[in-house]
Amino acid sequence: MNLRYRPEIDGLRAVAVLSVLIYHAEFSLSGHPVLKGGFLGVDVFFVISGFLITSLILTEWDRTGRFSILNFYECRARRILPALFAVMFASIPAAWAILYPRQMIDFVWSLAASLGFVSNYFWYDLLGSYGAAADALHPFLHTWSLAVEEQFYIFFPLLVAAVLARSGRLLLPILAALAAGGLGLAEILTRLDWSLSFYGLQSRVWELAAGALTAFVMRHAPDRGARPRRDAWLAGAGLALILLPMAALPVNWHHPGIGTLPAVLGTALVLRHAGGGDPVTRLLASPPFVAIGLISYSLYLWHQPIFAFARHLELDPPAWQKLCWIGLAMALARASYLWVETPFRDRRRTRLRPLVASLSGSTVLALAFVGAMLATDGLKARLPGLIALYGKNEFDNEALRDRSWTVLDALAAAAGEAGSEASSPSPFEARGLWFAPAPPGPRVLIVGDSHAKDLFNALALNPDLYDGIGLARFGMHARLPDDQIETLFAAPNLTAADIVLLSFRYSDRHLDRLPQLIERLKAAGKTVVLATSSAEYDLIDGMPVFDWYLRSSRAAFDPEALGRLAWSRRASHIAAINDRVAAIGRAEGVAVIDKIAPICDAARQSCAAITDDGYKTFFDYGHFTLEGAAYLGRRLHALGSLPF
């Protein structure tokens, strides 16, 4: 399965991996990204991969008249798994020392998903869930692209071998159909569900197929070098088609789809026409580019864990630190290439049986660690310093986020239903009847997003203060989608409710629809109450105000100073939005609940980032912990804020 070595392809790999590193490092000049479309480096890798794999298959077929799928998968295992395990085992100690329990759970699941080569769909599911951490904080996020390639390798070699066995002439139209049809599918899916399109194999097949098509054309029309001037111009045009979108293409502009087409076409042109004495070949085949290209796989593997763990320690570091990240990634990639990749890819140095034994043992060890972390829920005891510092408070804000849903989830579980969602109605909310037949007080349906969940908790956690009031919740996005509104008006809870309390994280572009919903609810005989947006606070070094202040002050912790700090970190745009909400309430003749007044005291210029019994009030920019929600409920009652 040998091919003639082409150093310019390694140089093209260098362009691809460096663009990804620069993009993920998030360098900027005057507030503008240095390489806005650097993510296209992954697409360049896909085209190169499709090209090389198809070239190998065709070369073996031409030489022997057959294709060994077992030999193919052995080569893939030698190429991919040893370096992946090296990075994985090096990342585990960093995760042990740095990640909080909920973050550790996500981390170990990502390890398992990467070993099963399904991490693209794992990340689609995880990152699409409510409250997921930012992409840049996940050490193994980048393995989604490995999963795409491995899923492609499951069916593609078998397809090519089957077609060649029947008639080689059929391969060209099949590859062309995969490339063209896949591009069309990617464009459609990108418009319907961008995240699924980004991570899914179905939207990346055409890029791999484009590389395969290039290999087929070169095999059957081997005229590269016959027309040097043409090849030079086309190779130059190809490199330009790669680099220009990298400099300017936004990630969400028809990508993957027609926005990706220039980079894919450019890669195919370079593969097809470079290799002579042209300037593009001289550049890409130069020693610096080749040196980086040779370690590009290891460099790609190492960079994301380094970047992610570093960001856990400092979310927005200066540029010089990011350059150090890249330097460290290159050093580790070089070592990995020399001491891991090269020995395992050489069949004379690593025979098949030791290979299988080492990969099997590594898999068992990795899965054992995954199992141990899942069994201990991330093993909070790993971090005794934080446990001591926080005392009765929880330091893991993702755990606090999950707990904030437990009141609603317990109600759903008691009815045998799935839990609530942030911005859409759960089946239990859409079809269930939560109210008792004849509660002594009014039946209140709280409609809204995750901030409506906080208000539900505020009342539900204070049953002594709100005795006799029936409570139900209906999840809805702040943009008030038509389908969710129709589901609301068909819900048994709305039919039974006396009062509908609307509570959202409002934005200017969504408020115009609010009066229409209020009018329709009033026409249905419901008393409508509006709640303003909650106070929001700018994070400090990526941490909520309480966490940053506690870690900074330690023994000198002063609740009054914390309150003043929280006041100073209030998001300025909320006041204007709440003025609009209040104006809508007046125009519609409905009561308006101020959710900020119970927490923030303008006279004292202080906001309660800690409750009266010493607990953290909010776990992010403004969502309430369970203790914070209970405090909000007590304060609403003390101020007489609720009109029921």
WOPENOR-V871245 format. One record per residue. N is the residue number from 1. D_LAST is the distance of its C-alpha to the last C-alpha in Angstrom with 2 decimals. Layout:
# WOPENOR-V871245
N/D_LAST, N/D_LAST
This chain:
# WOPENOR-V871245
1/77.29, 2/78.61, 3/78.23, 4/80.07, 5/78.10, 6/76.67, 7/75.60, 8/73.76, 9/71.20, 10/70.47, 11/70.15, 12/67.65, 13/65.69, 14/65.72, 15/64.22, 16/61.48, 17/60.57, 18/60.76, 19/58.44, 20/55.88, 21/56.25, 22/55.88, 23/52.81, 24/51.12, 25/52.06, 26/50.12, 27/52.72, 28/51.93, 29/53.79, 30/51.96, 31/48.71, 32/50.25, 33/51.02, 34/54.72, 35/54.92, 36/52.00, 37/53.41, 38/54.94, 39/53.12, 40/55.84, 41/58.16, 42/56.73, 43/57.68, 44/61.16, 45/61.40, 46/60.48, 47/63.28, 48/65.78, 49/64.84, 50/65.34, 51/68.62, 52/70.04, 53/69.05, 54/70.58, 55/73.66, 56/74.12, 57/73.83, 58/76.26, 59/78.68, 60/78.81, 61/79.20, 62/82.02, 63/83.78, 64/83.45, 65/82.31, 66/79.31, 67/76.04, 68/75.05, 69/71.33, 70/71.69, 71/73.47, 72/70.77, 73/67.96, 74/70.00, 75/70.36, 76/66.63, 77/65.91, 78/68.45, 79/67.00, 80/63.27, 81/62.61, 82/64.61, 83/63.13, 84/59.63, 85/60.05, 86/61.46, 87/58.39, 88/56.10, 89/57.76, 90/57.88, 91/54.13, 92/53.15, 93/54.04, 94/52.11, 95/49.06, 96/49.50, 97/49.51, 98/46.88, 99/44.24, 100/41.07, 101/40.51, 102/38.32, 103/40.76, 104/43.61, 105/42.23, 106/42.18, 107/45.63, 108/47.29, 109/45.87, 110/47.39, 111/50.69, 112/50.71, 113/49.83, 114/52.62, 115/55.12, 116/54.24, 117/54.41, 118/51.00, 119/49.23, 120/48.70, 121/46.30, 122/44.83, 123/43.96, 124/42.62, 125/40.19, 126/39.30, 127/38.96, 128/36.86, 129/34.28, 130/31.08, 131/31.70, 132/35.47, 133/37.58, 134/39.59, 135/42.80, 136/45.01, 137/43.86, 138/45.13, 139/48.76, 140/49.81, 141/48.03, 142/51.43, 143/52.71, 144/50.98, 145/54.13, 146/56.41, 147/54.51, 148/55.00, 149/58.72, 150/59.17, 151/57.39, 152/59.73, 153/62.70, 154/61.90, 155/62.72, 156/64.64, 157/67.90, 158/68.11, 159/67.61, 160/70.30, 161/72.72, 162/72.27, 163/72.88, 164/75.90, 165/77.37, 166/77.26, 167/77.97, 168/77.39, 169/77.26, 170/73.88, 171/72.27, 172/72.14, 173/70.16, 174/67.82, 175/67.08, 176/66.71, 177/64.27, 178/62.23, 179/62.12, 180/61.39, 181/59.09, 182/57.24, 183/56.72, 184/55.27, 185/52.97, 186/51.84, 187/51.05, 188/49.00, 189/47.08, 190/46.45, 191/44.67, 192/42.64, 193/41.79, 194/43.28, 195/42.65, 196/44.26, 197/47.11, 198/47.65, 199/47.95, 200/49.37, 201/53.06, 202/52.86, 203/52.41, 204/55.10, 205/57.87, 206/59.29, 207/59.84, 208/61.78, 209/63.56, 210/64.55, 211/66.31, 212/67.91, 213/69.09, 214/70.63, 215/72.52, 216/73.83, 217/75.01, 218/76.78, 219/78.45, 220/79.87, 221/80.45, 222/81.66, 223/82.78, 224/80.91, 225/83.40, 226/85.64, 227/84.21, 228/83.30, 229/82.18, 230/79.82, 231/78.41, 232/77.95, 233/76.06, 234/73.83, 235/73.11, 236/72.22, 237/69.97, 238/68.32, 239/67.59, 240/66.20, 241/63.88, 242/62.54, 243/62.21, 244/60.85, 245/57.65, 246/57.18, 247/57.14, 248/54.65, 249/52.83, 250/49.03, 251/48.03, 252/45.78, 253/48.37, 254/49.57, 255/50.27, 256/51.47, 257/53.02, 258/55.05, 259/53.97, 260/55.81, 261/58.91, 262/60.84, 263/60.69, 264/61.67, 265/64.49, 266/65.59, 267/65.83, 268/67.87, 269/70.20, 270/70.81, 271/71.51, 272/73.83, 273/75.74, 274/75.71, 275/78.41, 276/81.35, 277/82.36, 278/79.59, 279/77.41, 280/74.27, 281/76.17, 282/77.77, 283/74.37, 284/72.61, 285/75.66, 286/76.04, 287/75.88, 288/72.51, 289/70.72, 290/72.51, 291/71.75, 292/68.01, 293/68.20, 294/69.90, 295/67.05, 296/64.31, 297/62.94, 298/62.71, 299/61.39, 300/58.60, 301/57.77, 302/57.79, 303/55.97, 304/52.43, 305/52.18, 306/53.68, 307/51.33, 308/48.21, 309/48.96, 310/49.89, 311/46.59, 312/44.76, 313/46.61, 314/46.20, 315/44.02, 316/45.74, 317/49.25, 318/51.97, 319/54.50, 320/57.24, 321/55.26, 322/54.73, 323/58.47, 324/59.00, 325/56.79, 326/59.06, 327/62.16, 328/61.04, 329/60.21, 330/63.67, 331/65.41, 332/63.68, 333/64.28, 334/67.96, 335/68.24, 336/66.39, 337/68.69, 338/71.83, 339/71.00, 340/68.65, 341/68.85, 342/72.61, 343/73.79, 344/71.54, 345/72.47, 346/76.17, 347/77.31, 348/80.39, 349/78.41, 350/75.62, 351/76.78, 352/74.54, 353/74.29, 354/73.23, 355/70.78, 356/69.16, 357/69.17, 358/67.57, 359/64.87, 360/64.12, 361/63.96, 362/61.70, 363/59.35, 364/59.20, 365/58.55, 366/55.80, 367/54.05, 368/54.45, 369/52.58, 370/49.87, 371/49.59, 372/49.53, 373/46.68, 374/44.62, 375/45.36, 376/44.22, 377/41.18, 378/42.91, 379/44.33, 380/42.17, 381/44.98, 382/47.05, 383/45.29, 384/45.69, 385/45.59, 386/42.06, 387/40.94, 388/42.37, 389/40.98, 390/37.37, 391/37.32, 392/34.08, 393/32.72, 394/33.50, 395/35.87, 396/35.59, 397/32.75, 398/33.29, 399/32.72, 400/29.44, 401/28.51, 402/29.38, 403/27.50, 404/24.26, 405/24.37, 406/25.17, 407/21.74, 408/21.54, 409/25.28, 410/25.18, 411/22.83, 412/25.25, 413/28.28, 414/27.22, 415/27.29, 416/30.58, 417/29.29, 418/29.78, 419/27.20, 420/24.89, 421/26.29, 422/25.22, 423/25.34, 424/25.99, 425/24.59, 426/26.24, 427/27.68, 428/25.15, 429/22.26, 430/24.22, 431/25.47, 432/23.58, 433/20.88, 434/18.65, 435/16.31, 436/17.60, 437/18.88, 438/16.54, 439/13.65, 440/12.28, 441/8.60, 442/7.39, 443/9.82, 444/9.04, 445/12.33, 446/13.06, 447/16.19, 448/18.70, 449/21.56, 450/22.15, 451/19.59, 452/16.90, 453/18.49, 454/17.97, 455/14.21, 456/14.24, 457/16.46, 458/14.38, 459/11.66, 460/14.40, 461/16.68, 462/14.54, 463/14.06, 464/14.57, 465/11.66, 466/9.18, 467/11.19, 468/10.89, 469/8.62, 470/11.18, 471/12.12, 472/14.85, 473/16.54, 474/19.00, 475/21.57, 476/22.63, 477/24.94, 478/24.01, 479/26.84, 480/24.98, 481/28.04, 482/28.73, 483/29.43, 484/26.13, 485/24.26, 486/26.38, 487/25.67, 488/21.91, 489/22.31, 490/24.55, 491/22.27, 492/21.22, 493/17.81, 494/17.12, 495/18.55, 496/16.34, 497/13.00, 498/10.44, 499/8.77, 500/11.28, 501/10.73, 502/14.23, 503/15.73, 504/19.50, 505/22.42, 506/23.20, 507/26.74, 508/28.31, 509/30.13, 510/27.09, 511/24.71, 512/26.71, 513/25.45, 514/21.72, 515/21.60, 516/23.37, 517/20.86, 518/17.97, 519/20.18, 520/21.00, 521/17.47, 522/16.73, 523/20.07, 524/19.08, 525/16.37, 526/13.39, 527/10.41, 528/11.23, 529/9.77, 530/12.68, 531/13.34, 532/16.66, 533/19.54, 534/19.95, 535/22.87, 536/26.17, 537/29.31, 538/32.93, 539/34.74, 540/37.80, 541/40.83, 542/38.59, 543/36.41, 544/32.85, 545/32.86, 546/32.49, 547/35.36, 548/37.65, 549/37.20, 550/37.70, 551/40.85, 552/42.15, 553/41.55, 554/42.05, 555/43.03, 556/42.00, 557/38.31, 558/36.28, 559/32.43, 560/32.46, 561/34.96, 562/32.92, 563/29.88, 564/32.14, 565/33.62, 566/30.27, 567/29.51, 568/32.93, 569/32.37, 570/29.23, 571/29.78, 572/30.37, 573/29.32, 574/25.58, 575/25.06, 576/26.60, 577/24.61, 578/21.29, 579/22.64, 580/23.17, 581/19.68, 582/18.32, 583/21.01, 584/20.06, 585/16.45, 586/18.00, 587/20.57, 588/18.27, 589/15.85, 590/12.74, 591/10.36, 592/12.00, 593/11.16, 594/14.42, 595/15.47, 596/18.71, 597/17.93, 598/16.85, 599/20.18, 600/22.63, 601/23.69, 602/25.72, 603/27.36, 604/28.72, 605/29.21, 606/27.94, 607/25.70, 608/24.84, 609/27.13, 610/27.21, 611/24.47, 612/24.71, 613/26.45, 614/28.91, 615/27.84, 616/28.06, 617/24.75, 618/25.77, 619/28.68, 620/29.70, 621/28.92, 622/25.18, 623/23.87, 624/22.31, 625/24.15, 626/22.43, 627/22.77, 628/21.57, 629/18.42, 630/17.77, 631/18.50, 632/16.10, 633/13.26, 634/14.57, 635/14.94, 636/11.48, 637/10.32, 638/13.40, 639/12.89, 640/9.37, 641/8.99, 642/5.52, 643/3.80, 644/0.00
